[in-house]
Amino acid sequence: MRRKNFFVLLLSLMPVCSFAQHPFKHWTEAIETRYDIKQPIINYILAINSADTSSFSVEMRIRNIPDTFYVAMVAHPEYDDQYWRYVEDLKVTTKKGKGEVFRKDSALWKITAGSNEVVLDYRIKLPSLHNEFRSAWKAFLSPTGGLVGGPHSFMYIVGATLAPSYVTLHIPRSWEIATGLTQTSDPKTFFAASTNILVDDPIFVGKFKSWLFKIDDVPHRLVYWSLPQANEFDTARLLSGIQKIVEQAELLFERFPYRDFTFMLQDGALGSLEHNNSVTVGAPVNQLINDMDETFAEIAHEYFHTWNLVRIHPIEYGDINYRTPPLSKGLWFSEGLTMFYADLLMRRASLPVFDSTRIAHLEHLVRRYLASPAYLKYSAETISLASYGPVGMLGDYSASTHLHGEILGALLDFIIRDATGGKRSMDDVMRQMMENFSGEKGFTSKNIEETVHKICGCDVHPFFTDHIFGSKEIDFNKYFKLAGLQMNVALKDMLSDDGKPVPDLRIYSWQKKNEDFLRIAITNPQSCWGSAGLHTGDIIKSVNGTPIKTTNDFRQVIRSLKIGDSIALEVERPSGIIKINVLIKGYQQPEVKIQHLSALSQKQKNLFTQWNE
């Protein structure tokens, strides 16, 4: 090709090339330190003494700061563990002497120093563990390691969340470090480009096993910390399974949104939490020996959040704050579609899943959905709001935004595939959402509707009106029919594994913050508890004449009940104290069967085949 014609062709193609909001427009935007003459300069020193694992100390060195400023502890939007409760010995020193500290709110302190160079010192006194297992994302220390950093450790300067910082660790010499923070040439010093990064990335320290694998030359590290004298498990299978999940995620999104990634697995812990380039996962060694598939499912879910929630985020998830963040209407997508893809990534990776087939998985989801009347009373957005809201936000109803969103995502997938003749699917929606909403701009449900419409070229407004913004009953067969499937439902007695009727125990107790008494929570108003007249929020005074002091005491009483038993609850309401007798009965649950239609069109056959791949 001649040079002149080459450039003519190149120029003619340039307008076609458009990019999403998040790529940089100039190379200077890609550097991690933003220059601002007014910005404070912040350095942290976090020190751990392995001989005293009850606490750790933090030193916060600040320059270029006003005489008076505020520091705070971040409130996490999902799991606000309120580690401001464990801050001790906060003091301020300057070259001129001691500064003053005024506590303005539970998680907010006013600092008056009279100097533009300040050193804040404080300790985090770790809470005692009341249960055998701890939550995997919470800070802890032991003689052989622990988890620190994040919102459990670092104060930040209010109004300076874009200020970068350095973190230097003083830890036992034999301990290693694993963190998503950027390592510097000093192996014990790490860089955070902003406060958001600082408090999002946990710091795993201690004596642990570590493995490394690369996909497209992007490093992925697996770290496992075990309890003393722990048994061995199949590490090769664990590493292989995680690698397969990562490979499938890259095939879906076509690239990684991070420079490297760390899987932080720990013995003696349960639960998990996503971060921008790492996950913290509780993985007891016995679970890894006996049921590693459960660990894979947990990892697949949290890892997918790297895209869907951390980056593709609801509009309510803005900058960090010390106040409790607003509840989100978009978690049906953030959590539900993550459930949808956690299952799908496992299947695409040929890893064992709970439900043997995709049809069996649909049956399982629909059965759970039909078992609760909450989904016919509350919209997906309302259930999303209640996901991390206070107990009783849905009254006597209980619903899962994870389940609700996964079902809605599955139905939208059918709609998209049918409208495009199998050329598009929910995969295309996820990629488009990543393009549009992985930067500063968060999404609303309306944005999701617009994205789906753009992908399928079809009218999904009625679907969103009925099932996202409203609570209209879902006509499942309308959507299953697109893939040549039909659902049949029958109510059956709830039976135990040995075939005996199960007592209706759909009730539990809970406590509001700063209350020393128990309240009741009803999960279904049609249960024997709701039918007897009990309501969520009732204060428990006694059960069968005996005062109940703890949730465990109430749980033990409830679990001992059998069908035919009678139980007397004395509860308090604003109107006064009343006594309610409850007769324990069995209850019914829907049984769902999804089968192929007897006569299928070629389009239905093709859609099912593509969907089932």
C-alpha positions as CSV (number, residue, x, y, z in Angstrom):
1,M,0.0,0.0,0.0
2,R,1.3,3.5,-0.9
3,R,2.1,5.7,2.1
4,K,-0.4,8.5,1.0
5,N,-3.3,6.1,0.6
6,F,-2.4,4.5,3.9
7,F,-2.8,7.8,5.8
8,V,-6.0,8.7,3.9
9,L,-7.5,5.4,5.0
10,L,-6.3,5.8,8.6
11,L,-7.8,9.3,8.9
12,S,-11.1,8.0,7.5
13,L,-11.3,5.3,10.1
14,M,-10.4,7.5,13.1
15,P,-13.9,8.9,13.8
16,V,-15.2,5.3,14.1
17,C,-12.9,4.6,17.0
18,S,-14.6,5.8,20.2
19,F,-13.7,4.8,23.7
20,A,-15.5,4.6,27.1
21,Q,-15.2,7.1,29.9
22,H,-12.4,5.4,31.9
23,P,-9.4,5.3,29.6
24,F,-6.9,8.1,30.0
25,K,-6.8,11.0,27.5
26,H,-3.2,12.0,28.2
27,W,-0.2,10.1,29.5
28,T,0.1,12.4,32.5
29,E,-3.3,11.2,33.7
30,A,-2.0,7.7,34.0
31,I,0.4,8.4,36.9
32,E,-0.7,7.4,40.3
33,T,0.4,10.5,42.2
34,R,-1.7,13.6,41.4
35,Y,0.1,16.9,42.0
36,D,-1.8,19.5,44.0
37,I,0.0,22.1,45.9
38,K,-2.8,22.2,48.5
39,Q,-2.8,18.4,49.0
40,P,-1.5,17.0,52.2
41,I,1.4,14.5,52.2
42,I,0.6,11.4,54.2
43,N,2.6,8.5,55.4
44,Y,1.5,5.7,57.7
45,I,3.6,3.3,59.9
46,L,1.6,0.2,61.1
47,A,3.5,-1.7,63.8
48,I,2.7,-5.2,65.0
49,N,4.3,-7.0,68.0
50,S,3.9,-10.7,67.7
51,A,4.3,-11.0,71.4
52,D,1.1,-9.0,71.9
53,T,-1.6,-9.9,69.4
54,S,-4.3,-8.0,71.2
55,S,-3.6,-4.7,69.3
56,F,-1.4,-2.9,66.8
57,S,-0.3,0.7,66.6
58,V,-0.6,3.2,63.7
59,E,1.5,6.3,63.2
60,M,0.1,8.8,60.7
61,R,2.7,11.4,59.6
62,I,1.1,14.4,57.8
63,R,2.7,17.5,56.1
64,N,1.1,20.4,54.3
65,I,-1.9,20.4,56.6
66,P,-4.0,23.4,58.0
67,D,-3.7,24.2,61.7
68,T,-7.1,22.6,62.2
69,F,-8.4,19.6,60.3
70,Y,-10.5,16.5,60.7
71,V,-9.7,12.8,60.6
72,A,-12.1,9.9,60.5
73,M,-12.6,6.1,60.1
74,V,-14.4,4.9,57.0
75,A,-17.8,3.3,57.1
76,H,-18.0,0.3,54.7
77,P,-21.2,0.3,52.6
78,E,-21.9,-3.4,53.2
79,Y,-20.1,-4.5,56.4
80,D,-19.6,-1.4,58.7
81,D,-17.7,-3.1,61.5
82,Q,-17.3,0.2,63.3
83,Y,-13.6,-0.1,64.3
84,W,-13.7,3.4,65.6
85,R,-14.9,1.7,68.7
86,Y,-11.5,0.2,69.2
87,V,-9.4,3.3,68.7
88,E,-7.3,4.0,71.8
89,D,-4.6,6.5,72.9
90,L,-5.1,8.9,70.0
91,K,-2.6,11.7,70.4
92,V,-1.2,14.5,68.3
93,T,2.4,15.9,68.3
94,T,4.1,18.6,66.3
95,K,7.5,20.2,66.4
96,K,6.0,22.8,68.7
97,G,4.6,20.2,71.1
98,K,1.3,18.5,71.6
99,G,-1.8,19.2,69.7
100,E,-5.4,18.8,70.8
101,V,-7.9,16.1,69.9
102,F,-11.7,16.7,70.0
103,R,-14.0,13.8,69.3
104,K,-16.8,15.3,67.2
105,D,-18.7,12.1,66.3
106,S,-18.3,8.4,66.8
107,A,-15.9,8.1,63.8
108,L,-14.8,11.7,63.5
109,W,-12.1,13.7,65.3
110,K,-11.1,17.3,65.1
111,I,-7.4,18.0,65.3
112,T,-5.9,21.3,66.3
113,A,-2.2,21.4,66.0
114,G,-1.0,24.9,65.1
115,S,1.5,23.4,62.7
116,N,1.6,22.2,59.1
117,E,3.5,19.1,60.2
118,V,1.7,16.7,62.4
119,V,2.1,13.1,63.8
120,L,-1.0,11.2,64.9
121,D,-0.5,8.1,67.0
122,Y,-3.2,5.6,68.0
123,R,-3.8,2.0,68.7
124,I,-6.4,-0.4,67.5
125,K,-7.4,-2.7,70.3
126,L,-8.8,-5.8,68.6
127,P,-12.2,-7.0,69.8
128,S,-12.4,-10.4,71.5
129,L,-13.7,-13.3,69.4
130,H,-17.0,-14.6,70.8
131,N,-17.4,-17.3,68.1
132,E,-15.2,-20.2,67.0
133,F,-14.9,-18.7,63.5
134,R,-14.2,-15.1,62.7
135,S,-15.3,-13.1,59.6
136,A,-12.6,-13.3,56.9
137,W,-12.6,-9.6,56.2
138,K,-12.1,-8.4,59.8
139,A,-8.8,-7.5,61.3
140,F,-7.1,-10.1,63.5
141,L,-3.7,-11.0,64.8
142,S,-2.1,-14.2,66.0
143,P,1.5,-15.3,66.8
144,T,1.8,-16.5,63.1
145,G,0.0,-13.8,61.2
146,G,-3.1,-11.7,60.7
147,L,-5.1,-9.3,58.6
148,V,-4.8,-5.6,59.1
149,G,-5.2,-2.4,57.0
150,G,-8.3,-1.2,55.3
151,P,-11.2,0.5,57.2
152,H,-10.2,-1.4,60.3
153,S,-6.9,0.3,60.6
154,F,-6.4,3.6,58.9
155,M,-7.8,7.1,59.7
156,Y,-8.0,9.4,56.7
157,I,-8.1,13.2,56.3
158,V,-11.6,14.4,55.7
159,G,-11.8,16.4,52.4
160,A,-8.6,14.9,51.1
161,T,-9.7,11.5,49.8
162,L,-7.7,11.9,46.6
163,A,-4.4,12.4,48.5
164,P,-2.0,9.5,47.9
165,S,-0.1,7.9,50.8
166,Y,2.6,5.4,51.8
167,V,2.2,2.6,54.3
168,T,5.3,1.1,56.0
169,L,4.9,-2.1,58.0
170,H,6.9,-2.9,61.1
171,I,6.2,-6.7,61.5
172,P,8.2,-9.7,62.7
173,R,11.1,-10.5,60.5
174,S,9.9,-14.0,59.6
175,W,6.5,-12.7,58.4
176,E,5.6,-12.2,54.7
177,I,3.2,-9.6,53.2
178,A,0.4,-9.9,50.7
179,T,-1.7,-6.9,49.8
180,G,-3.2,-5.1,46.8
181,L,-1.4,-1.9,47.7
182,T,1.4,-1.1,45.3
183,Q,4.8,-2.4,46.4
184,T,7.7,0.0,46.3
185,S,11.5,-0.6,46.1
186,D,11.3,-1.0,49.9
187,P,9.7,-4.5,50.5
188,K,8.0,-3.2,53.7
189,T,6.6,0.0,52.2
190,F,3.5,0.2,50.0
191,F,1.8,3.0,48.0
192,A,-1.9,3.9,47.8
193,A,-3.0,6.3,45.1
194,S,-6.0,7.5,47.0
195,T,-7.8,7.0,50.3
196,N,-10.3,4.8,48.5
197,I,-7.5,2.5,47.5
198,L,-5.9,2.7,51.0
199,V,-9.0,1.6,52.8
200,D,-10.2,-0.9,50.2
201,D,-7.0,-3.0,50.2
202,P,-6.4,-5.3,53.2
203,I,-2.9,-6.2,54.3
204,F,-2.3,-9.9,54.9
205,V,0.8,-10.6,57.0
206,G,2.4,-13.7,58.6
207,K,3.7,-17.1,57.8
208,F,1.7,-18.5,54.9
209,K,1.9,-20.6,51.8
210,S,2.0,-18.7,48.5
211,W,1.6,-19.6,44.8
212,L,1.8,-17.6,41.6
213,F,0.3,-18.0,38.2
214,K,0.0,-15.7,35.2
215,I,-2.7,-15.2,32.6
216,D,-1.8,-13.0,29.7
217,D,1.3,-12.2,31.8
218,V,-0.9,-10.6,34.5
219,P,0.4,-12.0,37.9
220,H,-2.2,-13.7,40.2
221,R,-1.1,-14.7,43.7
222,L,-2.8,-17.2,45.9
223,V,-1.9,-17.0,49.6
224,Y,-3.1,-19.4,52.3
225,W,-2.6,-18.9,56.0
226,S,-3.4,-21.9,58.2
227,L,-3.9,-22.6,61.9
228,P,-1.1,-24.4,63.7
229,Q,-1.0,-28.2,63.1
230,A,-3.5,-27.9,60.3
231,N,-3.9,-30.9,58.0
232,E,-2.7,-30.9,54.4
233,F,-5.1,-30.4,51.4
234,D,-4.8,-30.7,47.7
235,T,-3.1,-27.4,46.9
236,A,-2.7,-28.3,43.2
237,R,-6.5,-28.7,42.8
238,L,-7.1,-25.4,44.6
239,L,-4.7,-23.5,42.5
240,S,-6.0,-25.1,39.3
241,G,-9.6,-24.3,40.1
242,I,-8.9,-20.7,40.8
243,Q,-6.9,-20.3,37.7
244,K,-9.8,-21.7,35.6
245,I,-12.2,-19.2,37.2
246,V,-9.9,-16.4,36.3
247,E,-9.5,-17.6,32.8
248,Q,-13.3,-17.6,32.3
249,A,-13.7,-14.1,33.7
250,E,-11.0,-12.8,31.2
251,L,-12.8,-14.6,28.3
252,L,-16.0,-12.8,29.3
253,F,-14.6,-9.3,29.8
254,E,-11.7,-9.7,27.3
255,R,-9.1,-8.1,29.7
256,F,-8.3,-7.6,33.4
257,P,-9.0,-4.3,35.1
258,Y,-6.0,-4.6,37.5
259,R,-2.2,-4.9,37.3
260,D,-2.1,-7.9,39.5
261,F,-4.5,-9.8,41.9
262,T,-4.2,-11.6,45.2
263,F,-6.4,-14.3,46.6
264,M,-6.1,-14.2,50.4
265,L,-7.4,-17.4,51.9
266,Q,-7.4,-18.0,55.6
267,D,-8.0,-20.9,57.9
268,G,-10.3,-20.5,60.9
269,A,-12.5,-17.9,59.2
270,L,-15.8,-17.8,57.4
271,G,-17.3,-15.4,54.8
272,S,-15.5,-13.3,52.2
273,L,-15.3,-9.8,50.8
274,E,-14.3,-8.3,47.4
275,H,-11.7,-5.6,46.9
276,N,-10.4,-3.8,43.8
277,N,-7.5,-6.2,43.2
278,S,-7.9,-8.9,45.9
279,V,-10.4,-11.0,47.8
280,T,-10.4,-12.1,51.4
281,V,-11.9,-15.6,51.8
282,G,-12.5,-17.7,54.8
283,A,-11.4,-21.2,53.8
284,P,-11.2,-23.6,56.8
285,V,-8.8,-26.4,56.1
286,N,-11.4,-29.1,56.7
287,Q,-13.6,-27.5,54.1
288,L,-10.7,-27.5,51.6
289,I,-10.3,-31.2,52.3
290,N,-13.9,-32.3,52.3
291,D,-15.7,-29.8,50.1
292,M,-13.4,-27.6,48.1
293,D,-16.2,-26.9,45.6
294,E,-17.8,-24.7,48.1
295,T,-14.7,-22.6,48.3
296,F,-14.5,-22.3,44.5
297,A,-18.1,-21.0,44.5
298,E,-17.3,-18.4,47.2
299,I,-14.2,-17.3,45.3
300,A,-16.0,-17.1,42.0
301,H,-18.6,-14.8,43.5
302,E,-16.2,-12.5,45.2
303,Y,-13.8,-12.4,42.3
304,F,-16.6,-11.5,39.9
305,H,-17.3,-8.5,42.1
306,T,-14.0,-7.2,40.9
307,W,-15.9,-6.1,37.9
308,N,-19.5,-6.1,39.0
309,L,-19.8,-3.9,42.2
310,V,-16.2,-2.6,42.7
311,R,-16.1,-1.1,39.2
312,I,-19.6,-1.4,37.8
313,H,-21.1,0.3,40.8
314,P,-24.5,1.5,41.8
315,I,-24.9,5.3,41.8
316,E,-25.2,5.4,45.6
317,Y,-21.7,4.0,46.0
318,G,-19.7,7.2,45.7
319,D,-16.7,8.5,47.6
320,I,-15.8,7.1,51.0
321,N,-17.3,8.6,54.1
322,Y,-17.3,8.2,57.8
323,R,-21.1,8.3,57.9
324,T,-23.2,5.3,57.1
325,P,-23.4,5.2,53.2
326,P,-26.9,5.4,51.6
327,L,-28.7,2.2,50.9
328,S,-28.6,1.1,47.2
329,K,-31.4,0.3,44.8
330,G,-29.0,-1.4,42.4
331,L,-27.9,-4.4,44.4
332,W,-30.3,-6.6,42.6
333,F,-27.8,-6.2,39.7
334,S,-24.6,-6.0,41.6
335,E,-25.3,-9.0,43.8
336,G,-27.8,-10.9,41.7
337,L,-25.9,-10.9,38.4
338,T,-22.8,-11.7,40.4
339,M,-24.6,-14.8,41.6
340,F,-25.6,-15.6,38.0
341,Y,-22.0,-15.4,36.8
342,A,-20.4,-17.1,39.7
343,D,-22.5,-20.2,38.7
344,L,-21.8,-19.6,35.0
345,L,-18.1,-19.2,35.4
346,M,-17.9,-22.4,37.4
347,R,-19.8,-24.3,34.6
348,R,-17.7,-22.7,31.9
349,A,-14.6,-23.7,33.8
350,S,-15.9,-27.3,34.1
351,L,-15.8,-27.1,37.9
352,P,-18.4,-29.0,39.9
353,V,-21.5,-27.0,40.9
354,F,-24.2,-27.5,43.4
355,D,-26.9,-28.0,40.8
356,S,-25.9,-30.6,38.2
357,T,-27.5,-28.9,35.2
358,R,-28.6,-25.3,34.3
359,I,-32.2,-26.5,34.3
360,A,-31.8,-28.0,37.8
361,H,-30.3,-24.6,38.9
362,L,-33.3,-22.8,37.5
363,E,-35.6,-25.1,39.3
364,H,-33.7,-24.4,42.6
365,L,-33.9,-20.7,42.1
366,V,-37.6,-20.6,41.2
367,R,-38.5,-22.9,44.1
368,R,-36.8,-20.5,46.6
369,Y,-38.4,-17.5,44.9
370,L,-41.9,-19.0,45.0
371,A,-41.5,-20.0,48.7
372,S,-41.5,-16.4,49.8
373,P,-44.5,-14.0,49.3
374,A,-42.1,-11.0,49.7
375,Y,-41.3,-11.0,46.0
376,L,-45.0,-10.3,45.2
377,K,-45.1,-7.4,47.7
378,Y,-41.8,-5.6,47.1
379,S,-39.9,-4.6,44.0
380,A,-36.4,-5.6,43.2
381,E,-35.2,-2.1,44.0
382,T,-36.9,-2.1,47.5
383,I,-35.5,-5.5,48.3
384,S,-32.1,-4.2,47.2
385,L,-32.5,-1.3,49.7
386,A,-33.3,-3.8,52.5
387,S,-30.3,-6.0,51.7
388,Y,-28.0,-4.0,54.1
389,G,-30.8,-2.1,55.8
390,P,-32.1,-2.6,59.3
391,V,-33.9,-5.8,60.3
392,G,-37.6,-5.3,59.7
393,M,-37.3,-3.0,56.8
394,L,-39.6,-5.4,54.9
395,G,-41.9,-6.0,57.9
396,D,-42.7,-9.6,58.4
397,Y,-41.3,-10.6,55.0
398,S,-37.8,-11.9,54.1
399,A,-36.3,-11.7,50.7
400,S,-32.8,-12.0,49.1
401,T,-31.6,-9.5,46.6
402,H,-29.0,-12.1,45.5
403,L,-31.7,-14.6,44.6
404,H,-34.1,-12.0,43.1
405,G,-31.4,-10.4,41.0
406,E,-30.1,-13.8,39.7
407,I,-33.6,-14.8,38.6
408,L,-34.1,-11.4,36.9
409,G,-30.7,-11.7,35.2
410,A,-31.6,-15.2,33.9
411,L,-34.8,-14.0,32.4
412,L,-33.2,-11.0,30.8
413,D,-30.6,-13.4,29.3
414,F,-33.5,-15.4,27.7
415,I,-35.0,-12.1,26.3
416,I,-31.7,-10.9,24.8
417,R,-30.9,-14.3,23.2
418,D,-34.4,-14.5,21.7
419,A,-34.5,-11.0,20.4
420,T,-31.0,-11.3,18.7
421,G,-31.3,-14.8,17.4
422,G,-28.7,-16.0,19.8
423,K,-26.1,-13.4,18.7
424,R,-26.2,-11.5,22.0
425,S,-26.6,-12.5,25.6
426,M,-26.1,-11.1,29.1
427,D,-22.4,-11.3,28.5
428,D,-22.7,-8.4,26.1
429,V,-24.7,-6.4,28.7
430,M,-21.9,-6.9,31.3
431,R,-19.2,-5.8,28.9
432,Q,-21.3,-2.7,28.0
433,M,-21.9,-1.9,31.6
434,M,-18.1,-2.2,32.2
435,E,-17.6,0.3,29.4
436,N,-20.1,2.8,30.7
437,F,-20.1,2.6,34.5
438,S,-16.7,1.5,35.7
439,G,-15.5,5.0,36.2
440,E,-16.7,7.8,38.5
441,K,-20.3,7.5,37.2
442,G,-22.5,4.9,38.9
443,F,-25.5,3.2,37.4
444,T,-29.2,3.2,38.1
445,S,-31.8,0.6,37.2
446,K,-32.9,2.9,34.4
447,N,-29.3,2.7,33.0
448,I,-29.4,-1.0,33.1
449,E,-32.7,-0.9,31.1
450,E,-31.1,1.4,28.5
451,T,-28.1,-0.9,28.2
452,V,-30.2,-4.0,27.7
453,H,-32.3,-2.2,25.1
454,K,-29.1,-1.2,23.3
455,I,-27.8,-4.7,23.3
456,C,-31.0,-6.5,22.2
457,G,-32.8,-3.8,20.2
458,C,-36.0,-4.9,22.0
459,D,-38.5,-3.2,24.3
460,V,-37.7,-4.3,27.9
461,H,-39.5,-1.3,29.5
462,P,-42.5,-3.4,30.5
463,F,-40.2,-6.0,32.1
464,F,-38.4,-3.3,34.2
465,T,-41.7,-1.6,35.1
466,D,-43.2,-4.8,36.3
467,H,-40.3,-6.6,38.0
468,I,-37.5,-4.0,38.8
469,F,-39.5,-0.9,39.7
470,G,-42.7,-2.9,40.5
471,S,-43.6,-6.3,42.1
472,K,-45.8,-7.9,39.6
473,E,-45.9,-11.7,39.6
474,I,-43.4,-13.2,37.2
475,D,-44.9,-15.3,34.4
476,F,-41.9,-17.7,34.3
477,N,-43.3,-19.8,31.4
478,K,-43.5,-16.7,29.2
479,Y,-39.7,-16.5,29.3
480,F,-38.8,-20.2,29.6
481,K,-40.9,-20.8,26.5
482,L,-38.3,-18.8,24.5
483,A,-35.9,-21.7,25.0
484,G,-38.5,-24.4,24.6
485,L,-39.0,-24.9,28.3
486,Q,-42.0,-25.2,30.5
487,M,-42.4,-25.1,34.3
488,N,-44.8,-27.0,36.5
489,V,-45.3,-26.2,40.2
490,A,-46.9,-28.3,43.0
491,L,-47.1,-27.5,46.7
492,K,-45.6,-30.3,48.8
493,D,-45.1,-30.8,52.5
494,M,-41.7,-29.7,53.7
495,L,-39.9,-32.9,54.6
496,S,-36.6,-33.8,56.3
497,D,-33.9,-36.0,54.7
498,D,-35.6,-39.0,56.3
499,G,-39.0,-38.1,54.8
500,K,-40.7,-36.7,58.0
501,P,-42.6,-33.4,58.1
502,V,-40.4,-30.5,59.2
503,P,-41.7,-28.1,61.9
504,D,-42.2,-24.5,60.9
505,L,-39.3,-22.7,62.6
506,R,-39.3,-19.6,60.4
507,I,-38.5,-17.1,63.2
508,Y,-35.4,-15.8,64.9
509,S,-34.3,-13.2,67.4
510,W,-32.1,-10.1,67.0
511,Q,-30.9,-7.0,68.8
512,K,-30.8,-3.4,67.8
513,K,-27.6,-1.5,68.4
514,N,-27.4,-0.2,71.9
515,E,-30.3,-2.4,73.1
516,D,-29.9,-5.0,75.8
517,F,-33.1,-6.9,75.0
518,L,-34.1,-9.2,72.1
519,R,-36.6,-8.7,69.4
520,I,-38.5,-11.1,67.1
521,A,-38.1,-11.4,63.3
522,I,-40.7,-13.1,61.2
523,T,-39.6,-14.3,57.8
524,N,-43.0,-15.1,56.4
525,P,-46.4,-13.8,57.7
526,Q,-48.0,-17.0,56.5
527,S,-45.9,-19.0,59.0
528,C,-47.4,-20.4,62.2
529,W,-45.7,-17.5,64.0
530,G,-47.2,-14.8,61.8
531,S,-50.6,-16.5,61.8
532,A,-50.6,-16.5,65.6
533,G,-50.1,-12.7,65.6
534,L,-46.4,-12.2,66.2
535,H,-44.6,-9.4,64.2
536,T,-41.1,-8.4,63.4
537,G,-39.9,-6.0,66.1
538,D,-41.8,-7.4,69.0
539,I,-39.7,-7.4,72.1
540,I,-39.3,-10.8,73.8
541,K,-40.1,-10.7,77.5
542,S,-40.3,-14.5,78.1
543,V,-40.8,-17.8,76.4
544,N,-42.9,-20.4,78.3
545,G,-42.5,-18.1,81.3
546,T,-38.7,-18.0,81.2
547,P,-36.8,-14.8,80.4
548,I,-34.6,-15.1,77.3
549,K,-31.3,-13.2,77.5
550,T,-29.4,-14.1,74.3
551,T,-30.0,-15.0,70.7
552,N,-28.4,-18.4,71.3
553,D,-30.9,-19.1,74.1
554,F,-33.8,-18.3,71.8
555,R,-32.3,-20.4,69.0
556,Q,-32.0,-23.4,71.3
557,V,-35.6,-23.1,72.4
558,I,-36.9,-22.8,68.8
559,R,-34.7,-25.7,67.5
560,S,-36.1,-28.0,70.2
561,L,-39.7,-27.6,69.0
562,K,-41.6,-30.4,67.2
563,I,-44.9,-30.4,65.2
564,G,-47.8,-30.4,67.7
565,D,-45.9,-28.5,70.4
566,S,-47.3,-25.3,71.8
567,I,-45.2,-22.4,72.9
568,A,-46.1,-19.2,74.8
569,L,-44.3,-16.0,74.0
570,E,-44.7,-12.9,76.1
571,V,-43.9,-9.9,73.9
572,E,-43.9,-6.1,74.4
573,R,-45.2,-3.6,71.9
574,P,-45.8,0.2,72.2
575,S,-49.4,-0.7,73.2
576,G,-48.2,-2.9,76.1
577,I,-47.3,-6.5,76.9
578,I,-49.3,-9.4,75.4
579,K,-49.0,-13.1,75.6
580,I,-49.3,-15.1,72.3
581,N,-49.6,-18.9,72.1
582,V,-48.2,-20.6,69.0
583,L,-49.1,-24.1,67.8
584,I,-46.2,-25.5,65.9
585,K,-47.2,-26.9,62.5
586,G,-45.6,-28.2,59.4
587,Y,-45.6,-26.1,56.2
588,Q,-45.5,-26.5,52.5
589,Q,-43.0,-25.5,49.9
590,P,-43.3,-25.4,46.1
591,E,-41.8,-28.2,44.1
592,V,-40.6,-27.0,40.7
593,K,-40.1,-29.0,37.5
594,I,-38.8,-27.5,34.3
595,Q,-39.1,-29.7,31.2
596,H,-38.8,-29.3,27.4
597,L,-41.9,-28.6,25.5
598,S,-43.2,-31.4,23.4
599,A,-42.9,-29.5,20.1
600,L,-40.0,-27.2,19.6
601,S,-39.2,-24.7,16.8
602,Q,-35.7,-24.6,15.4
603,K,-35.2,-21.2,17.0
604,Q,-36.1,-22.6,20.4
605,K,-33.7,-25.5,19.9
606,N,-30.9,-23.2,18.9
607,L,-31.5,-20.9,21.8
608,F,-31.6,-23.7,24.4
609,T,-28.4,-25.2,22.9
610,Q,-26.5,-21.8,23.1
611,W,-27.9,-21.1,26.6
612,N,-26.9,-24.5,27.9
613,E,-23.3,-24.4,26.6
